[in-house]
Structures are given as C-alpha cells and as structure tokens.
C-alpha cells in the first residue's frame, strides 16, 4: 500500500499580479478595460447619430400613417413631423446607450486581440 507523503504542500500559492506585468506574453486585463473605456464616448456619439436618424425616419412613417388614417390622408404632415421628432429623440437616446456599449466592446476586443496576437 502507498502511504501519502506528509510533507506534501496542498495550499494554494498566490501570484502577485504586479509581477505578471513584466512577463512576456502576459495578458494585461486593465489595459483591455482602459481601451474599452476610451471608446465609449465615440461609440455613444456615433450610436446617437445613427439611432436618432433611424428613429426620426421610423417615427415619421409611423406618425404619418397613424395621423393620416382617420382623415383619409389629411393631417399626415403634422403626424410625420411629430412622429419624426419623437422618434428622433427616442432613437438618439437608445442609440447613444447601445453605441457606447458597442464602442466599449470594440475597444476592449481590439486591445485583447493585440495582446494575444502581438500585433
């Protein structure tokens, strides 16, 4: 029968994270997070512009259709304008939030890829 060696160390050994920064090929998580954070503003700006445009178009179509239906097409201009205004505001808000998230993911992914591939 085999006996266990009583001197065997089963404790978990910690590695100081600061030491890993100097290791070639090491992955720096904080650099990835910082790269993501740096891209939030530009992503939010682009998302707000695209979302506002899309929202205005969709809102204008919906507003014109809803406003013009009861009057056989009369009043559709007002409906289009009101719908476009409301859709543009909502689209801009949603697009900004989504764009900021996409910007963060893009920046973080780009940095992670650079670290992993050395490019």
C-alpha positions, 0 to 999 in steps of 0.5 A, spaced: 500 500 500 502 507 498 502 511 504 501 519 502 507 523 503 506 528 509 510 533 507 506 534 501 504 542 500 496 542 498 495 550 499 494 554 494 500 559 492 498 566 490 501 570 484 502 577 485 499 580 479 504 586 479 509 581 477 505 578 471 506 585 468 513 584 466 512 577 463 512 576 456 506 574 453 502 576 459 495 578 458 494 585 461 486 585 463 486 593 465 489 595 459 483 591 455 478 595 460 482 602 459 481 601 451 474 599 452 473 605 456 476 610 451 471 608 446 465 609 449 464 616 448 465 615 440 461 609 440 455 613 444 456 619 439 456 615 433 450 610 436 446 617 437 447 619 430 445 613 427 439 611 432 436 618 432 436 618 424 433 611 424 428 613 429 426 620 426 425 616 419 421 610 423 417 615 427 415 619 421 412 613 417 409 611 423 406 618 425 404 619 418 400 613 417 397 613 424 395 621 423 393 620 416 388 614 417 382 617 420 382 623 415 383 619 409 390 622 408 389 629 411 393 631 417 399 626 415 404 632 415 403 634 422 403 626 424 410 625 420 413 631 423 411 629 430 412 622 429 419 624 426 421 628 432 419 623 437 422 618 434 428 622 433 429 623 440 427 616 442 432 613 437 438 618 439 437 616 446 437 608 445 442 609 440 447 613 444 446 607 450 447 601 445 453 605 441 457 606 447 456 599 449 458 597 442 464 602 442 466 599 449 466 592 446 470 594 440 475 597 444 476 592 449 476 586 443 481 590 439 486 591 445 485 583 447 486 581 440 493 585 440 495 582 446 494 575 444 496 576 437 502 581 438 500 585 433 
